[in-house]
């Protein structure tokens, strides 16, 4: 999880170009395309190269820097976990009350926590909501192996565990979700993989408005379209940038709200409830 707003090198960088941004070393980019090309992940880059220069680098960083604890998966910000979960729960309660989503019942279908780590959201949000079965998707086998003990025997008995990066994962055939929770993980995906992954998730929702995808991710807060973290290999995007990717995935936002009460050194975090267009 990338949490800090910007480092000292990039905090002062400004550009009026609506697609401009920077990285954690202070380099400025004039466009989204320039940034991705600089990362070695351009429009025509072979898949094998994308895996090597982008996803493998992120995996290596997390294996070295992410203990299998709440503090580890939250990048040293364990103190915000309770605030985060309370905000998420309130958001879902408000979503159920919206006229656009009168049929949401968390007990109807399965739930899914994407980028699950040790199952913090499964334990603290999805199972307490009454979701009867939860699929946890996590790229680190080390973290995923710790999740049953963290969740607890009773809760883990209602879970299935999938060791896979989201860029490679497809929901199981015949599995339909009432809620797919995606938090602090899409920042590690390329734009194309964000779009393709969200599209696959949309196809696995319960029909007739009975299923929803929730995206809860960092956004840039200083006018930039993106900020690249060169250490953990992630891209913090602006809210308009996220919304553009969501639209390209064939999804629409039916409710949104900002998470409040986070410390000031954390990126702004909106919560977006999505359904098919």
C-alpha positions in Angstrom: 0.0 0.0 0.0 1.4 3.4 -1.0 0.2 6.0 1.5 2.3 9.1 1.8 1.2 12.1 -0.3 4.4 12.9 -2.1 8.1 13.0 -1.2 10.0 16.2 -0.8 11.5 15.9 -4.3 8.2 15.9 -6.1 5.9 17.9 -3.8 6.8 21.2 -5.5 6.3 20.0 -9.1 3.3 21.5 -10.9 2.1 21.4 -14.4 -1.1 22.8 -16.0 -1.2 19.9 -18.5 -4.2 17.8 -17.5 -2.2 14.6 -18.1 1.0 15.6 -16.4 2.6 14.0 -13.4 5.8 13.0 -11.6 7.5 10.2 -9.9 9.1 9.8 -6.5 12.6 10.7 -7.8 11.3 14.1 -8.9 11.1 13.4 -12.6 8.3 15.2 -14.4 6.2 13.7 -17.2 4.2 15.7 -19.7 1.7 12.9 -20.4 0.4 9.6 -19.2 1.9 7.9 -22.3 5.3 9.4 -21.6 5.2 8.0 -18.1 4.3 4.5 -19.1 7.0 4.5 -21.9 9.5 5.5 -19.3 8.5 2.6 -17.1 9.1 0.2 -20.0 5.4 -0.5 -20.3 4.4 1.3 -23.5 1.4 0.5 -25.7 3.2 -2.1 -27.8 5.3 -3.7 -25.0 5.3 -7.5 -25.0 3.4 -9.1 -22.1 6.5 -10.9 -20.9 8.4 -7.6 -20.7 5.5 -5.9 -18.8 5.7 -8.8 -16.3 9.4 -8.4 -15.8 9.8 -4.6 -15.6 6.6 -3.8 -13.7 4.9 -6.7 -11.9 8.0 -8.6 -10.9 9.6 -5.5 -9.5 6.5 -4.8 -7.3 6.5 -8.5 -6.1 10.2 -8.3 -5.2 9.7 -5.1 -3.2 6.8 -6.5 -1.2 8.5 -9.8 -0.4 11.3 -7.7 1.1 9.3 -5.0 2.8 5.8 -6.3 3.7 5.5 -8.3 6.9 2.4 -10.5 7.2 0.7 -8.2 9.7 -1.9 -5.5 9.5 0.9 -2.9 9.9 2.8 -4.6 7.1 0.0 -4.7 4.5 -0.9 -1.1 5.4 2.7 0.1 4.9 3.2 1.0 8.6 -0.2 2.6 9.0 -1.9 0.0 11.2 -3.4 2.8 13.2 -5.8 3.7 10.3 -7.2 0.2 9.9 -10.2 0.7 12.3 -11.0 4.1 10.8 -10.8 2.7 7.3 -13.1 -0.3 8.1 -15.6 2.0 9.8 -15.6 4.3 6.8 -16.1 1.4 4.5 -19.0 0.0 6.5 -20.8 3.3 6.6 -20.3 3.7 2.8 -22.0 0.3 2.2 -24.9 1.2 4.5 -25.4 4.4 2.6 -25.1 2.6 -0.7 -27.9 0.3 0.2 -30.1 3.2 1.0 -29.6 4.8 -2.4 -32.5 4.5 -4.8 -30.1 3.2 -7.5 -29.3 0.1 -5.5 -32.4 -1.1 -3.6 -31.8 -4.8 -4.1 -28.3 -5.1 -2.5 -28.3 -8.0 0.0 -24.8 -9.1 1.1 -26.1 -12.6 2.0 -27.3 -13.4 -1.5 -24.0 -14.1 -3.3 -20.3 -14.5 -2.6 -17.9 -11.7 -1.8 -14.4 -11.2 -3.1 -11.5 -9.3 -1.5 -9.0 -8.4 -4.2 -5.4 -7.8 -3.2 -6.4 -9.4 0.1 -3.0 -9.5 1.8 -3.8 -11.4 5.1 -7.6 -10.8 4.8 -8.0 -7.6 6.7 -11.1 -6.5 4.8 -12.6 -10.0 4.8 -12.3 -10.3 8.6 -13.2 -6.7 9.4 -15.8 -5.9 6.8 -17.1 -8.6 4.5 -17.8 -11.5 7.0 -19.3 -9.1 9.6 -21.7 -7.8 6.9 -23.1 -11.3 6.6 -21.4 -12.3 3.3 -21.6 -16.1 3.6 -18.6 -17.0 1.3 -15.6 -14.9 0.5 -12.9 -15.4 -2.1 -9.5 -13.9 -1.3 -7.2 -13.0 -4.2 -3.6 -12.2 -3.4 -0.4 -12.4 -5.4 1.9 -13.2 -2.4 1.6 -16.8 -1.3 3.4 -15.8 1.9 0.7 -13.3 2.9 -2.1 -15.6 1.7 -0.8 -18.5 3.8 -1.2 -16.3 6.9 -4.7 -15.3 6.2 -6.6 -18.3 7.6 -5.0 -17.9 11.0 -5.6 -14.1 10.9 -9.2 -14.4 9.9 -9.9 -17.2 12.4 -11.0 -20.8 12.0 -14.7 -20.1 11.8 -14.4 -17.3 9.3 -11.7 -19.0 7.2 -14.0 -22.1 6.8 -16.2 -19.8 4.6 -13.4 -18.6 2.5 -11.5 -19.7 -0.7 -8.0 -18.5 -1.3 -6.5 -17.7 -4.8 -2.8 -16.9 -5.2 -2.7 -14.7 -8.3 -2.0 -11.2 -9.4 -5.2 -9.4 -10.4 -3.8 -8.9 -13.9 -3.9 -12.7 -14.4 -7.0 -13.6 -12.3 -10.4 -14.4 -13.7 -13.4 -15.1 -11.4 -14.3 -18.8 -11.3 -16.9 -19.8 -13.9 -20.3 -20.0 -12.3 -19.3 -17.9 -9.3 -21.4 -14.8 -8.8 -20.6 -12.0 -6.4 -22.8 -9.6 -4.5 -19.8 -7.5 -3.6 -16.2 -7.3 -5.0 -14.0 -5.2 -2.8 -10.9 -3.7 -4.4 -8.7 -1.6 -2.2 -5.1 -0.3 -2.4 -4.2 -2.7 -5.2 -5.2 -1.3 -8.6 -2.4 1.2 -8.1 -0.1 -1.7 -9.0 -1.7 -2.5 -12.3 -1.1 -0.9 -15.7 -4.0 1.0 -17.3 -4.9 -1.8 -19.7 -4.9 -4.4 -16.9 -7.1 -2.2 -14.7 -9.6 -2.0 -17.5 -9.5 -5.7 -18.3 -9.7 -6.7 -14.7 -12.6 -4.5 -13.9 -14.4 -5.8 -17.0 -13.9 -9.4 -15.9 -15.2 -8.6 -12.4 -18.3 -6.9 -13.9 -19.2 -10.1 -15.7 -19.1 -12.0 -12.4 -21.6 -9.8 -10.5 -25.0 -11.0 -9.6 -27.4 -9.8 -12.3 -30.3 -7.3 -12.0 -28.4 -4.8 -9.9 -27.8 -7.3 -7.0 -24.0 -7.1 -7.2 -21.6 -4.2 -6.9 -17.9 -3.5 -7.2 -16.3 -1.2 -4.7 -13.0 0.5 -5.6 -11.2 2.3 -2.8 -7.9 3.7 -3.9 -5.4 6.5 -3.4 -5.8 9.6 -5.6 -3.4 12.5 -6.2 -4.2 15.5 -4.1 -2.0 18.2 -5.6 -3.3 18.7 -9.1 -1.2 16.1 -10.8 -2.8 13.4 -12.9 -0.4 10.7 -11.5 2.5 10.1 -9.2 4.7 7.1 -9.7 6.3 5.5 -6.6 9.6 4.0 -7.9 10.1 1.9 -4.8 7.0 -0.2 -4.7 6.2 0.3 -8.4 2.8 1.8 -8.1 0.9 4.6 -9.8 -1.4 6.9 -7.8 -3.9 8.4 -10.2 -6.2 11.4 -10.0 -9.9 10.8 -9.6 -10.6 11.8 -13.2 -7.9 9.3 -14.3 -9.6 6.6 -12.3 -13.0 7.5 -13.7 -11.7 7.3 -17.3 -10.4 3.8 -16.7 -13.7 2.8 -15.0 -15.7 4.1 -18.0 -13.5 2.2 -20.4 -14.1 -1.0 -18.5 -17.9 -0.6 -19.2 -18.8 0.4 -15.6 -20.5 3.4 -14.1 -20.3 5.0 -10.6 -23.6 4.7 -8.7 -22.3 6.2 -5.5 -19.1 7.8 -4.3 -17.8 9.3 -1.1 -14.4 10.3 0.3 -12.9 8.4 3.3 -12.5 10.9 6.1 -10.4 11.0 9.3 -7.2 9.7 7.7 -4.0 11.5 8.8 -2.9 14.4 6.5 0.1 12.5 5.2 -2.1 10.0 3.4 -3.3 10.4 -0.1 -7.0 11.3 -0.5 -9.0 8.1 -0.7 -12.4 8.0 -2.5 -14.8 5.0 -2.3 -16.5 4.3 -5.6 -19.4 1.9 -6.0 -19.6 0.5 -9.6 -22.1 -1.4 -11.7 -22.3 -2.2 -15.4 -23.2 0.7 -17.6 
